[in-house]
Amino acid sequence: VKFKTQIADIHISSSNCDKENFINLIMTKCRHYSMSYSEESFTEIRKMLTELSKIDELKILFHSVAQSNAKIIFDLKSESVKSIVPYRCESTKGLVFYDKNVLVIGKGKNDNSRYGTFAHEVTHLVMQEMYENDGKPYCENDMTRKQEFEKIVEKYRKLVEQNTKKHD
């Protein structure tokens, strides 16, 4: 079953779904990387899921993840994912292995950083399931949407570049 169907079903019925139920389902997919596992780690993850599920758009994505076969690996001892994926740089706070359906998240500098990284990576995970295009928000052969997406990315790149020049 692909996410496209699941998202449509979820969108229709999301107001009727029990928030604790899908959070519990996601929690079954979570693993803590460090050997020094503690119940506190999973309490922290549950807190994050509860907070983020207050955002309707994320709640829909979380329902999709809850119904998927995804695995989520956290390292709440390290800011980056480098301890889990040694070939990544220290600035990599999260990533998705599309071929394995695995999402990896580091602790981040603070809760906001970790929450934002998790939401970002979950979005890529769901987009991969929907479009099968390395987490991009369009099907591989949809040139119109690809061009629209590239325009958005280019506009953002220019804004970042302008902002960087202002602060130099």
FENGI-V402207 format. One record per helix or strand of 2 or more residues. SS is the DSSP state (H for helix, E for strand). FROM is the first residue (numbers start at 1). TO is the last residue. If there is no record, write none. Layout:
SS&FROM&TO / SS&FROM&TO
//
This chain:
H&3&16 / H&19&29 / E&30&32 / H&39&52 / H&56&66 / E&71&75 / E&94&97 / E&102&106 / H&111&131 / H&143&167
//
